[in-house]
Amino acid sequence: MSTTSPAAPPAGAPASGDAAAATTGRRRRRPRLTTVLVLLALVVLLVGGLFLGTEEPGEGRLDPDEAGADGARAVARVLTDQGVDVEVVRDADALADARVDEDTTLFVSDPAALGRQAAEDLANGHGAARLVVADPRRGVPELFGFDDGRRVGATDGVAAGCDDGAAGVDLDGLAIDVDTAVAFEDVAGCFPTDDGVLLAVDGDVLLLGLDEVLTNGQVLEADNAAVALRLLGAEDRLVWYVPDPADISGDEGASLGSFVPDWVVPALWLAALIVVAAMVWRGRRFGPLATEPLPVVVRAIETTESRGRLYRRSGDRQHAARALRDATRERLAQQVGTTRGAPAAAVVHEVARRSGWPVELVGLLLDPAAPVPTDDQQLLQFAHQLRDLEREVRRA
């Protein structure tokens, strides 16, 4: 019996079946992985902004015993050297035991740690010559009867310019330099800017939007030191109150929003818009519903032709070649009588024996690990070779 041995598939075909399948899997996973990484980056950004990137002070800020840049030990020691009796109290019980009278300035360095009732009691019945409140983060001003201010950037050379009798101390001729501040609108005070005053005054309550003048890191800028000493050292006695958060009970104190920077809400809206845009961009498109009376009979050849057109449109020649190879190997396995589920190598040897074709050539055509065509001409030649091999086995 004469047989023809067609040419082997091109040797330059690069990918094996398993490698091509792995490549396709990686391509499918890549958009999903990109989406996960984008969402993870947004979460890290927002969480990092809440805990690391906020504009709110950290632990020890304006503490009279803190020597760091945000502490206020320098001001506290200079006040003591100038003859001011500085008493530091760190909880509500210690404040109740402290002597606070009309010759005393009461300074609250961390009002966000106060309960609402405690803040109202301080504002309405503190008994001191004046109550000075620092660190006016969001939610704090309303505890003392003020509207929330707006955080502003660096302020250089802002002169006192106090309203008549506003501060209760002489700040004329002084100017400040701070990196950040809080400005209050529609309220009397000192250090006016386009955004409002940086020192808000309501009677004997002073709200320091410029509390950075007290910090070790900025007390030497401009007239910051003089402003700090005149505000806190106007009386013979100063009670420096550092509230203890443990004194807050129930739902008192500043809300959670007071610890969130102003940019978080816009960032959340932006993140939501990005997610919606990604869904519209990458989401699956659904066309109009097509109605068709039942039953519907579809010829098998139509399914085959449609799949072939899809392969051709996508240019996935390797997938088409593997589909041809697998289908031919299954049919030949049945024809040569190999057991169901037999390994490809057994099918190759039996087909080679029946057809008389070389084992190497049959392996190139039927082995799943063999190379596959990379262009249309090679794919057409590959399909003809499979057809010829199947005919040869059938004839044998």
N, C-alpha and C positions, 0 to 999 in steps of 0.2 A: 504494500500500500504506500503510495507516494504521498508525502506531506509537504506542505510549504511552511517554512519557518520565517514569519514576518520579522521585520526589524524590531529591535528592542526599543522601549520607550527612551526618550532622550536622557542622557546621563546628567545633564545639567539641572534637572528638576530638583529644587533645593530641599523641600520639606517633606518629612515622612508623615504618615497619617496621624500618629500621636502628637508629633511636634506641631503640625498644623492645627490640630484640635486644641492644643494648649494655647497657641497664638490666638485663635478665635475666642477662647475663653477669657484670655487677658484683655482682648479688645472689648468684650462685653462688660468686663468688670471695671474697666478704666473710668467710664462716666460715673458709675455708682461710687467708686472710690473717691473721685474728685468731689462729688456732691457731699460725701461724708466729711472729707477734709475741710471743705468750705464751711459747713455747719459747725464743725468742731472749732475752727478758727474763730467764728463769731462768738461761740460760747466762751472760749478762752478770753477773747477781747472784752466781753461784757463782765465776766467774773473778775478779770484782772482790773477792769475799771472800777468795779465796786470796792475791791479790797486793797488795790495798790495804786490805782490812778486817780483816786478822788482828790478833791481839793481840800478835804477836811483835815484837821490836825491829827497827828498821831499821838500815841501814848507819851505823856510827859510834857506836852506842849503847855507853855506858860506856867509850868510848875516852878515855884520859887527855889526848889532844891535841885533843879535839873540844869546841868552845865552844858548841854548840847545846844545846837543852833536854835532850836525851837523852845528851849527852856527860858526861864526868866530869873535865873539866880543873880545875874549882874545887877538888874534893877532892884531886887530885894536887898542885896548887900549895900548898894549905894544909899538906898532909903534908910537902912539901919545906921550907916556911917553919918548920915545927915541928921540923926537924932530922932527919926521916926520910930515909934514902937511898933514893930511888925510882928503880928501874931498869926501863925499859919494854922488853920483848922481844916480837917480833912473828912469830916462827916457831920451829919445833922446834930448829933448829940454834942459834939465839941463846939459847934456854932452856938447852940443854946446855952452852953456854959460860958462862952466868951462874953466879955464886956463890950457891948456895942451901944454907944451913946452919940450925942450930937457933936462930940469932938473926935469922932471916928469916921474913917472912910472904909466902907465895906466893898471889897473887890471879889467878884465871882469869876474864876478863871476858866471854868468848864461848865457852863450852864446847861449844856445838853444832858448832863448827868443828873439834873434836877427833876423831881416830880412836878407836875403841873401845880398842885396845891402848894408845894414848897416855894415855887417861883412866885406865885401870887402872894403868899405871905411875905416874902422878901420885898416884893414891889410895893406892897401896901403898908407894911408895918415893920420895916427893918430897923428903925430907930437911929440910923446913922445920919451924918451930915449929908452924905450922898452915897448912892449905890452905883458902882461902876461894874458893868457886865461886859466881859470880853467874849471873843469867839462866837459871833452871831451867825452860826450856820443856819440853814433853812429850818424853820419851825421854832427856833429859839426866840426871835423877836416877839412873836405873838404871846409867849409866856409872860412877857413884861409889858404888854400893851402896845407894841409896835407892829407895823406891817413888815413882812419879809422884805429884805433888801436884795440888791442885785450885786453879785460878785463881779468886780472889775479887775483889770490888769494893773500893771505897774503905774504908780502915781509918783511923779517927781516934782518936788518943790511946791507942793500944795500948801498955800498959806492958811492960817487959822480962820480968819474972816468970820468970827463967831457972831451969831445973832445976839442982840442985846440981852445980857445976863444969862446966856444959854448954858455955858459950862460951869459957871459958879467959881471958876478959877481964871487967872490971868494967862491967856495964851497968845496975846497980841505980839506980833512980830516973829512968831515961830512958824516954821514950815516943815513938812515931813516928806520922806522918801520911803515907800514900801513897795514890795513886789506885787502883792495882791491886797485887795481891800474889799469892803462891802459898803455900797452906797445906799442911802435911804432917801426916798422922795417924800415931799409934802410934810416935812417935819423940821422943827427948829434944830439948830446944832452948829457945828464948826466944821472947818475944812470942806468947803463947798466945791463940787465938781459938776461937770455937765450931767452926770448921772444921779446927783444928789449929794447930801452931806455924808462925810465919813464918820462923824461923831454925832449921833442922834441924842437929843436931850428932851426929856419930858419931866419937868419939875426937878426932883432930886435924883432921877434915874438917868444914867448915862450909858448909852450902848456904843461900844467901841467897834466900829467897822474898820478901824485902823490898828487893831491890837498887835500887829507885827512890830509896832514901835517898841513893844515891851520885850521882844525876844532878844536873846544874846546875839543872834546873827545879824540883827539890823538896828540895834539900839544906838550904834554909833553913826548911823547915816543921818545927814542933814541935822535937824533939831529934834530928832526922835527922842534922845535921852532927856532933853529938857521937857518935852511934852509928857513923857512917861512920869517924870518926877513931879511935875506940877499936878497931874491928874491924881496920882496915888499918894503924894506927899503933902497935899494941901492942909491936912490936919495932923495933929500930933500923934495920932494913933491910926494904924492900918490893920484891919482884919482881912487876911488873905484866905478866902474860902475856896478850897478845892473839893467840890462835892464828890461823894462816894456813890457810884451807881447802885450799890447794894441798898441805899436808902429809898430807892424808887419802889413803889408797890403798885400792883394792879396794872392798869393801862395808862399810868401817868407818864409824863416825860415827853420828849420830842418824838414824833412819829418816825417810822422807818424811812420815810422820804427825806428826812433831814440828813441821813447818812448817804444818800444817793446823789452823785454829782448831776449838774444840770443837763449834761449831754447824754445821759443814759436813756431818757425817754425818746428823744429824737433818734438815737442809735437803734432802739428797739423798733421804731416805726420803719427806719431804713432797712433793717434786717428783714422785717416782714415783707416789705416791697421787693427786696432781692429774692426772697423765697418764692413769692408769687410770680415774679418775672421768670425765675428758673423753671417753675412749673409750666408756665405758658410756652417757654422756649423748648424745653426738653420733654414736655408731656406728650402723651400719645394723642394723635388726632383721630377723631371719630367722624366719619362722613355721614351723610343722611341715610336713614334706614331704607332698605330696599325690600319691598313686599313682593312676594311671589307665591302663587297658589300651590298648595301641596296636593298630592305628592310630587316631588321633583326628582327626576331621574337624570343622573349625571353619568355620562360614559366614562369609563376608566381612562381612556386615552386623553380626555380633556384634563383630568387631574395631572397626568404625566406631562402633557404639553405645557400646562400652566406652571408646573414646577420648573420645567426646563427654561421657560421664559424668565422666571424669577432668577434662576442661576445666571442666565445670560445678562440680564439687566444689572445684577449686582457684580458681575465679573468674577464670581467665585468659582473659578475653574477647578480648583483643588477639591472643593466640596462636591462638585458634579462628578469628577473623576472617581472619588471615593464611593459615591453612591452607585455608579456603574460597576465598579469593582466588587462591592459587597453583594449587590444583587446577582451578578454573574457567578460569584463564588458559591452563593447559596444554591443556585440552580444546578451548578456543576456537581456540588456535593451530593445532591439528591440523585443525579444521573449516574454517578460512579459508585453510589451505594455506601458512602462513608457514614459512620454513625452520627446521630444528631449531636451537635455541639462539639464535633471533632475539631482539633486545632487546625489552623490554616495550613501548617506545614504538611499535615497528613493529606489534606485535600489537594495541595499542590503536587505532591508525589504521585498520588493516584491519577490525577488528571494528566500529568506528564506521561505516565505509563500508558494510559488509554489512548492519548492523542499521538504519542510519539514525538512530541515537542520536547526540547531540552528543559530540564528541571529549572535551570537558571532563568530561562525566558518565561516559563509559566509562573515562576516566583515573582518576577517583575510585574506580571499582569495581575496576580491574585493576592499576593502577600500584602496585608494591611500596612506593613512597615516600609514597603517599597516606595520609591519616589513617584510623584504624580506630575502630570503635565502642568506647564506654566503659561501656555498660550493656546489660542484657538486651534492652530494647525496641529499641535501636539495632542490636544484633547481629541480632535477628530481621528487622528491616527490611532490613538489609544482605544477609542470606541470600536474602530474597525478590527483591531487586533482581538479584542474581547469577543466580538461577534464571530470572527474566524475560528477562534479557539473553541467556542461553544459548538459551532457547526462540526468541527473536526471530532469532538468527543461524541456528539450525537451520531455522526456517521460511523464511528468506530463501534 
